Amino acid sequence: MEQSQNTGFQAGQATGQAQEKSSQMMDKANNAAQSAKESCQQAGQQMQDKAQGAADAAKNAVGINK
C-alpha cells in the first residue's frame, strides 16, 4: 500500500511540475508576442512620420506649403 501511495504522490508531483513549466512557457510566448506587437507599432509609427516628413518636404519644394 505504501509503495502505491508513493508512486501516486510522485505522479502528482510530476504533473504539477509539467503544468508549471507549461504555464511558464505560455507566459514567455505571450511576452514575446507582446514585444513583437509593440515593435511593429513603433516601426509603423516611424514609417508614418517619415512619410509625413517626405510629403511636407515635397510640398515645400513645389511651394504648396506657404
Residue, then its C-alpha position, 0 to 999 in steps of 0.5 A: m500500500e505504501q509503495s502505491q501511495n508513493t508512486g501516486f504522490q510522485a505522479g502528482q508531483a510530476t504533473g504539477q511540475a509539467q503544468e508549471k513549466s507549461s504555464q511558464m512557457m505560455d507566459k514567455a510566448n505571450n511576452a514575446a508576442q507582446s514585444a513583437k506587437e509593440s515593435c511593429q507599432q513603433a516601426g509603423q509609427q516611424m514609417q508614418d512620420k517619415a512619410q509625413g516628413a517626405a510629403d511636407a518636404a515635397k510640398n515645400a519644394v513645389g511651394i504648396n506649403k506657404 
